[in-house]
Amino acid sequence: MQITSKAIAQTRPAFSRASLSFTFLAFVALLWMQTLAAAARGAPATFADLVEQVGGAVVNITTTTKMATPIGPQGIVPEGSPFEDLFRGPNNRQRGPRSASALGAGFVISEDGYVVTNNHVIAGADEIEVEFINGDIFPAKIVGTDANIDIAVLKIDADNPF
């Protein structure tokens, strides 16, 4: 038997319009039911409501890392370079130790001061500080890290729960 283009045009689609319409309506009904269930649980209706509910748990994380200082301007510019003088301090003194700062964000996950952030934010840091939205700043200690999934857990101590 030979199939012609006329025979192909007369074949029925695998799904009828009625079954596609029913599937679409079932999907919309399911989505609507999930929305109602979320509203009943007290889920925020807008992004502003969400920020109002959990905004206090979001913190800024500041890290400081001490950098090794080369003796003299070597390593920055080649010796004898006309720019060599630009990398020395006043009166031809060598510059002192340097430090680098980094910023990141995290979330307080428990009332006793555990904070989750990204590992790359705190990797190699000598000092870590956590700042709350009200301006309170606390030093933090690293509890654990996993560079493979880029996550870190910090601990801050204070008299009041968080």
N, C-alpha and C positions, 0 to 999 in steps of 0.2 A: 504494500500500500504506500502510495506516495502522498506526502503531506504538502499541501499547497498553502499559499499565503491566505487564501480565503478560509481554509479550515482552521488556521492558527487564529485568525481574527474572530472566529465564532466560538472558540473555546472559552470556558468560564474561568474567571480568576480564582485563585486558590481560596481567597477570602471574599465573602460577599460584603456589600456595603452595610448590610444589617449587622453582620457579626463585628465589623470594624466599629460601627457606631456604638454597639453594645459594649465593646471593650473600652472605648474611649470614655463612655459614660460611667462605667464601673471604676475606671482609674480616677476620674474627677470626683466621684463619690468617696472613694477611699482617701484621696487627698483632703477633701473637705472634712471627713471624719477625724483625720489626724490633726488637722488644724483646730478643730473643736476640742479634742482631747488635750492638746498643748495649752489651749486657753484655760481649760478647766484646772490644769496643774499649776496655773499661775505663771506660765511662760510669758516673757515680755512681748508686748504687741508691736513695739517699734524698736529700732536701734537705740534711740535715746533712752527708752525704758531699760534696755539691757545694760547700757553704760551706767545708769543710775543704780541698778541692782548689784553689779559686780565690779564697778569702777574702782572701789577701794582696795580690791585685791591686786590690781595692776601696779607694779612698782618699777622704778628706774634703777638700773644697776650701773654703777660706775666702778671701773677697775683702774688700778695704777700698776704699771710694770716698770721696774728699774732697768735701764738700758746700760749695757757695758759701754764705757767711754774709752776710745782708743787713746793712746798716749800720743799727743800731738795731733796734727791734722792728717796724719797718714790714714789711709783707709777712706778718707772723704775725697781728697784731691791728691794727685801725685806730688811727691816732694819736688820743690823747685818751681812749682806752678805759680803763675802770677796771682792766682786766687788763694794761695796758701795763707796770706795775711787776713783774709776775710773770715777764716775759720779759727782764728785765735782770739782770745779775749783781749781786753785792754792791757797795755804794757807788755804785750807779747806773752801773756799767760795762757796756759791751756785751760780749756773749759772744764767745768766740774761734771759730776755725774748727771745724766739726763734721765727723765722718766717719760713714759708714754701713758696716755689715758684712753680709755675706750668706754663707750656707752652701750647699753642694751636695755632690754625690758624683761620682766619676769612676772610670775603670778604667785601670790601667797596661797598655799594649798592646805594649810592647817593653822589652827589658832596658836599652836606652840612655836610658830616661826619658821616653818619650812617653806622654801621658795624654789620654784622651778624656773629655769632659764635655759638658754642655749649654751652648749659647751664652748663654742667659739667665742662667746662673750667673755668668759672667765679664764680661758686657757692661758697659762703662763702668768697669771696675775699675781702680784705680790700683796696687794691690798684690794679688798672688795667692800663696797658700801651699797646699801639698799636704801633708796629714798621713797617714802610714801607720798601720796598725793597731798597730804596736809603739811609736807615739808620735813617730817621727822626722818632722820638719817641714822642708820644703824650699821655697825661693821658686821660682816658676814663671814662665815667659815664654809669651806667646801665639804659637803658630806659625801658626795659621790658624783662621778662623771662617766659618760660613755661617748667617746668621740665618734664611734660608728653611727650612732643615731643622733648625734649633736644635742645631747641633753645633759643638764647638770642640776644637782640639788644642792641648795645652800641652806644654812641655818643661821638665823639671827636671834639674839637673846635680848629680852627687855622685860621689865616688870609687868607690863600689861599684856593681855592676849591680843593677838592681831586680828 
